[in-house]
Amino acid sequence: MMLLKNLVGGLDQFAIDMLIGKLTSEKRDALAKGLKDWLANTARKKDSMHLASYIQEFNRRIDVMAETLELEVVDGKPVVKALGSNDATLKALERGTNWFDPCEDVVSVMISALWKS
């Protein structure tokens, strides 16, 4: 959450509730774009001759996850929920894989993407 405060000057509970609201297809697209941008531009990736195909496949997984994920506020904190195989995608973002390092704060990346959209 600190990353979010640094990025957008801090958001109070009301602002977070307004950003999240009902996740429309436009908001879901913004979430996916934010995660893909993080993967392409911020994530530290390990060298591999297959890196381009790994990124392409993971971007597809991000798109699928964004279609069904739930973003809500629980006890004053934004929480992301993904079901089924989408949970594996979310966990990969949070924990990293054998070809990219983990995202320090997936929720902040998503909220920031909503803020910018």
N, C-alpha and C positions, 0 to 999 in steps of 0.2 A: 504494500500500500504506500510505502514511503516513496517508491519510484513514481507512482501515480501523482503524489503530491508534488514531487519535483518537476514532473512533466507538465502538469496543467495547473499548478498553483494551489493545489488542494481542493478537495471536493467535500462538502458536508454530506450528511446522510440523505437529505432531500435531493441533492443533485445526483447522487448515485442512483437513488430510486427512479428519478426521471430518465436517466440515461438507459437504465436497464429496461424498465417498463416491460411491455410485451415485445418479445424478440420477433420483429417483422423480418421478412426476407431481406430487406435492405440492411437491417442491423446485423443479420446473420452473415451477409456478404462482407460487411465491414469487419466483423470479428475474424472471418477467414482471411481477409486481406491483411489485417494486422498481424496475424500469426505467420502468414506466408512472408510478409516483409521482415518480421523478426528472423525467420529461418534463413532468408536470403541475405540479409544485411547485417544482422547482429550476432547470430549464433556462431560459435566457433565450431568449424567443421573440420573433420580429419580428412587428409588427402586420400583420395581413392579414384581409380580410373572410372568408377561407376557413380561418382558423386552426382552428376547431372540426372541420372535415372533415379537415384535415391530421392533427390529433391522433388522430382516430378511426381513420383509415387506418393511421397509424404504429403505434398500439396493436395493430391486427390483425397487422401485420408482426412486432411484438414477440412476440405469442402464437405465431405460426408458427415464429419463430426459436427460442423457448424449447423447443419440442417436440423439437428435434433437436440443439441445441448441446451441445458437450462442454466441460466445465470440469475441468481437471486441474492437477496441480502438476508443473512442469518446472523442474529445477535450483533447487528451493526456492521457486519463484514460481508463483502461480496464473495459468493461461493459459486463455483462452476461444477455442474453435474453432467456426466456423460454416461450413457447406458451401453451395454453390450460391447461390441468391438470398438466403439467410439471411446470407451473408457481406456482401452489400450493406447489409443492415440493421445489422449489427454495425459496419461501416465508417461508416455514417451517424451512429451514436451516437458513435463515436470522433472523427469529423471534422466533424460538424455538417452541416446542410443549408442551403438558402436561406431556411429559416424558423425554425430553432433552432440555437443555438450548441452546440459539441461538449461531451460529457461529459468531464471531466478524467480520470476513472479508472473506466471501465466495470466492470472486474473488481471494484473495491472496492464499487461499488454492488451488484453481484450477491452478493458474499460477505456484505455487510451485510444484504441481504435474506434470505439463508439463516440468518444469525445470529439475526435477529429472528423467523424463522418457527418 
